[in-house]
Amino acid sequence: MKSNKPELEAVIDWVQVTFKEINHFEIMEYILQFDRELMTHENRGRFRYAGKWCFGGIELFTPPEDYLEMGYHLYMTGSACRSFEIYLNAQKRDWYDFFADCLEYGGKFTRLDIAIDDRKTYLDIRQLNEKIKGGECVSKFRNRVLLDSGTTAGKDTGCTINLGSGESLCCMVFYEKNYEQSKKTGLPVETYGAWNRYEVRVKQEMATYCVMELVKRKNVCFIGLEIINYYVRILVRNPKDENRSRWETWEPWKQFVEGMDKLKLTMRPALRTLEQKKQWIENYVAPTLKMIQVADDNLGEEFLKDVIEETTLKKHQKKIVEDYLFSRQEMKAMK
C-alpha cells in the first residue's frame, strides 16, 4: 500500500525539562499555558519528587518541602506529546514556541527524543544490520545491540538496531515501524506500507543544546547531518585497504543523510483518552452491553440503566471527562 505521507517526517517523542527559577503554577501559566484548574494534584511522585500535577498524560513533578532546590520537573512521554499537541494547536503555538518559552524561563532539558519516520525507506534495516555486524561501520558508540528479525507464532516481527547506551548523552534506535505496528494491531504488515523509524534520544546538556538549536534554526534537519551522521557512518568494504576511515560511504546511507534536507518537524495531535475509551467500548464491550440490554428488554428490567446511574465517578475519571470535553471544544474553535 502506497502512503501519501511525506518521505521523511520528524515528531517530538519525549520531553523532560526541569525548572528551578519558577514554580509549578508559573509553569502551568507560562510554559503549558493551562488553566491550573485543569490539572489534578496527586501526593505521589517519582524520581524522588514528592508529588505531581497531571493533565492529559502530562506530568509536572513537585519537589519535597525540605528540598525545593530540586526544582519542578515536566515529564511528557510520546503519548503525552501527542496529547499536548492538541493544546499547542489551540494556543496557536508549535514545538519551537514551546521550547523557546522553556528556555526563557530557565528550563534545563534532561531528555529529548526525536523520532524520524521514513516512508521512502532510504535504509534497508536488515541490510544495515548485516553491514554493522560485518564491521562496515564507523561509530562513536561503544555499545551496539543488534536485534535480528525474529518470528512470533510464525510471523516476522521486524528488525531493530540499538546504537549506544541508554545511560549516555546520545543513543539511537532504528527499526521497522510497519512490523511493530502490525504486531501491535494484528493487521497485516502490508497495511502500513514501507515504514522505518529512526529515534534519536539525547540527554542532559546535549538535550538542552539540541533544544537551543531547534529554537535558533526553527528547523530539525541538523538532527540528520550533525547528530546521526556524526555518530554513525555506514561504509563499503574495501578489501585492499584495512583503514576503514578511507572506505567510501555506503550509497543508501549517503542518500539518507542528504534526504534530511527534506525533514520537517510536524505535530500529530492524538485522540483524547475518553475518545480512546469510546473506541474500546465500540470494539470490545458493546456486544456484552447489547446482550444485557436485550435481556433487560425481555424481562422488563433496567439492570444496565440502574448500574450506570448508581455509579459514582472517581476524581481522576471526572478529569478524563473534563479533559475530553475541553479538547473537543478546542478542536471546534480551530475549525
C-alpha positions in Angstrom: 0.0 0.0 0.0 1.5 3.4 -1.0 1.4 6.1 1.6 0.6 9.7 0.9 2.6 10.8 3.9 5.9 12.7 3.4 9.0 10.6 2.8 10.7 11.9 6.0 8.9 13.4 8.9 10.0 14.1 12.5 8.0 14.3 15.7 8.9 15.2 19.2 8.5 11.9 21.1 9.7 12.5 24.6 10.4 15.6 26.7 11.8 16.1 30.2 12.7 19.5 31.5 13.5 20.9 34.9 12.7 24.4 36.1 14.4 26.0 39.2 13.5 29.6 38.6 9.7 29.4 38.6 7.2 27.3 40.5 4.6 24.8 39.4 1.8 27.4 38.9 4.0 29.6 36.8 4.9 26.6 34.7 1.2 25.9 34.1 0.6 29.6 33.2 3.7 30.4 31.1 5.0 27.1 29.8 2.0 24.8 29.4 -0.4 27.8 29.2 -3.1 25.8 31.0 -5.7 26.9 33.5 -4.4 25.5 36.8 -7.9 24.1 37.5 -7.4 21.6 34.6 -4.6 19.8 36.4 -5.1 17.3 39.2 -2.7 17.0 42.1 -1.5 13.7 43.5 0.5 13.2 46.6 2.9 10.8 45.0 5.7 11.3 42.6 8.8 9.5 41.3 12.5 10.4 40.6 12.5 11.4 44.4 9.8 14.1 43.8 7.1 14.4 46.4 4.0 14.8 44.3 2.8 15.7 40.8 0.2 17.7 38.9 -1.4 15.8 35.9 -3.5 16.5 32.9 -3.8 14.7 29.6 -0.9 12.4 30.3 1.3 15.4 31.1 3.0 15.2 34.5 4.6 18.0 36.5 6.5 16.7 39.4 6.9 18.8 42.6 9.9 18.7 45.0 9.8 17.9 48.7 9.3 20.8 51.0 12.7 20.3 52.5 14.5 20.1 49.1 12.9 22.8 46.9 16.3 23.1 45.1 15.4 20.0 43.1 13.1 22.3 41.1 9.9 21.3 39.2 10.2 18.6 36.5 7.9 18.5 33.5 7.6 15.0 32.0 6.0 14.0 28.7 6.2 10.6 27.1 5.4 10.0 23.4 1.6 9.7 24.0 1.7 12.8 26.2 3.4 14.7 23.5 0.7 13.8 21.1 -1.9 14.9 23.6 -0.1 18.2 24.3 -0.1 19.0 20.6 -3.9 19.4 20.8 -3.4 22.3 23.1 -0.4 23.7 21.2 -2.6 23.9 18.2 -5.4 25.6 20.1 -2.8 28.1 21.6 -1.5 28.8 18.0 1.9 27.6 19.2 4.3 24.9 17.9 7.1 23.0 19.5 9.6 25.7 18.6 7.5 28.2 20.6 7.2 25.8 23.5 10.9 25.2 23.6 11.6 28.9 23.4 9.3 29.5 26.4 11.1 26.8 28.4 14.5 28.3 27.7 13.2 31.8 28.5 12.1 30.7 32.0 15.4 28.8 32.7 14.4 25.3 31.8 17.2 22.7 31.6 16.3 19.7 29.5 17.2 16.3 30.8 15.8 14.3 27.9 14.6 14.9 24.4 13.6 12.2 21.8 13.1 13.0 18.2 11.5 10.3 16.1 12.0 10.3 12.3 9.6 8.4 10.2 11.0 7.2 6.9 8.3 6.2 4.4 10.6 6.1 1.4 12.8 3.6 3.4 16.1 5.0 2.4 17.6 2.2 4.5 17.0 -1.5 4.5 17.2 -2.1 8.3 18.1 -5.8 7.8 20.9 -5.0 5.3 22.1 -2.2 7.7 22.1 -4.7 10.5 24.4 -7.0 8.4 26.8 -4.2 7.5 27.2 -3.2 11.1 27.7 -6.8 12.1 30.3 -7.1 9.3 32.3 -4.2 10.5 31.3 -1.9 7.7 30.6 1.0 10.1 32.5 3.7 11.9 30.8 4.8 15.0 31.3 6.9 18.2 29.1 4.5 20.1 30.8 1.9 22.2 27.7 -0.2 22.6 25.8 -1.7 19.7 23.0 -4.1 20.2 21.6 -5.7 17.0 18.3 -7.4 17.4 17.7 -9.5 14.3 14.3 -10.0 12.9 12.6 -12.9 14.7 9.3 -14.7 14.5 6.4 -14.9 16.8 3.7 -17.5 16.1 5.2 -17.9 12.6 5.1 -14.2 11.8 8.1 -11.9 11.1 8.4 -9.4 13.9 10.8 -7.0 12.2 14.4 -5.9 12.9 15.7 -3.4 15.5 19.1 -1.9 15.9 20.1 -0.2 19.2 23.1 2.1 19.0 24.7 3.5 22.1 23.9 3.1 25.8 20.7 4.4 27.4 22.9 6.0 30.0 25.0 8.0 27.5 24.3 11.6 26.3 23.1 10.2 22.9 21.7 6.9 21.7 19.6 5.8 18.7 17.2 3.1 17.8 16.5 2.1 14.2 13.6 -0.3 13.5 10.9 -1.4 11.1 7.9 0.6 12.3 5.5 -1.2 10.0 6.3 -4.6 11.6 6.0 -3.0 15.1 2.5 -1.6 14.3 1.4 -4.9 12.7 2.4 -6.8 15.9 0.5 -4.2 18.0 -2.7 -4.2 16.0 -2.8 -7.6 14.4 -3.3 -6.1 11.0 -1.1 -7.3 8.0 2.2 -5.5 7.7 1.2 -4.5 4.2 -1.5 -2.3 5.7 1.3 0.1 6.8 3.4 0.1 3.7 7.1 0.9 3.7 7.9 2.5 7.1 11.1 2.7 9.1 11.6 4.7 12.3 14.8 6.3 13.5 14.8 7.5 17.1 17.4 9.9 18.3 17.5 10.2 22.1 19.6 12.9 23.8 20.0 13.7 27.5 21.3 16.3 29.8 23.5 19.1 28.3 23.1 17.5 24.8 19.3 17.7 25.1 19.5 21.3 26.1 21.9 22.0 23.2 19.5 20.4 20.7 16.6 22.4 22.0 18.6 25.6 21.7 19.5 24.7 18.1 15.9 23.9 17.3 14.8 27.3 18.6 17.5 29.2 16.8 17.2 27.4 13.5 13.4 26.6 13.6 14.5 23.6 11.6 15.1 20.0 12.5 17.3 19.0 9.6 20.5 19.3 11.6 19.5 16.1 13.5 20.4 14.0 10.5 23.7 15.6 9.4 25.1 16.9 12.7 24.0 14.1 15.1 23.1 10.9 13.2 25.9 11.2 10.7 28.3 12.4 13.3 27.8 9.3 15.4 27.4 6.7 12.7 28.6 6.3 9.1 28.0 3.1 7.1 30.7 2.1 4.7 31.5 -0.1 1.7 34.3 -2.5 2.5 37.5 -2.1 0.5 39.3 -5.4 0.6 42.5 -3.7 -0.5 42.6 -1.2 2.4 42.3 -2.1 6.1 41.8 1.5 7.2 38.0 1.9 7.4 38.3 5.7 7.6 39.2 5.6 3.9 36.4 3.4 2.8 33.6 5.0 0.8 30.3 5.8 2.3 27.5 3.3 1.5 25.3 4.9 -1.1 21.9 4.4 0.7 23.4 6.0 3.8 24.6 8.9 1.8 21.2 9.4 0.2 19.5 9.1 3.6 21.7 11.9 5.1 21.2 14.1 2.0 17.4 13.4 2.3 17.4 15.0 5.7 17.2 18.4 3.9 13.5 17.5 3.4 12.9 16.7 7.0 10.0 18.6 8.7 9.0 18.7 12.3 5.3 18.0 12.4 2.6 17.6 15.0 0.1 14.7 15.2 -2.5 15.6 17.8 -3.9 12.4 19.3 -7.4 11.5 20.2 -8.1 12.2 23.8 -8.3 9.4 26.4 -12.1 9.3 26.5 -12.2 9.0 22.7 -10.0 6.0 23.0 -12.2 4.5 25.7 -15.2 5.0 23.4 -13.4 3.2 20.6 -12.6 0.4 23.1 -16.2 0.1 24.1 -17.3 0.0 20.5 -14.8 -2.7 19.6 -14.9 -4.9 22.7 -17.6 -4.0 25.2 -20.7 -3.2 23.1 -21.6 -6.8 22.3 -21.8 -7.6 26.0 -23.8 -4.4 26.7 -26.2 -5.3 23.9 -26.8 -8.8 25.4 -27.6 -7.2 28.8 -29.9 -4.7 27.1 -31.8 -7.4 25.2 -32.2 -9.4 28.4 -33.5 -6.3 30.2 -36.0 -5.6 27.5 -37.3 -9.1 27.5 -37.5 -9.3 31.3 -38.8 -5.8 31.8 -35.8 -5.0 33.9 -33.4 -2.0 33.9 -30.2 -3.5 35.2 -28.0 -1.7 32.8 -29.6 1.7 33.3 -29.5 1.3 37.1 -25.9 0.3 37.2 -24.8 3.3 35.1 -27.0 5.8 37.2 -25.7 4.4 40.5 -22.1 4.5 39.5 -20.0 7.4 41.0 -17.0 8.6 39.1 -13.7 9.0 40.9 -11.8 12.3 40.8 -9.4 11.2 38.0 -12.3 9.8 35.9 -14.1 13.1 36.2 -11.0 14.8 35.0 -10.9 12.5 31.9 -14.4 13.6 31.0 -13.4 17.3 31.5 -10.3 16.8 29.5 -12.2 15.3 26.7 -14.9 18.0 26.6 -12.2 20.7 26.7 -10.3 19.2 23.8 -13.5 18.8 21.7 -14.3 22.5 22.3 -10.7 23.5 21.4 -10.9 21.4 18.2 -14.2 23.1 17.2 -12.7 26.5 17.8 -9.9 25.6 15.5 -12.2 24.8 12.5 
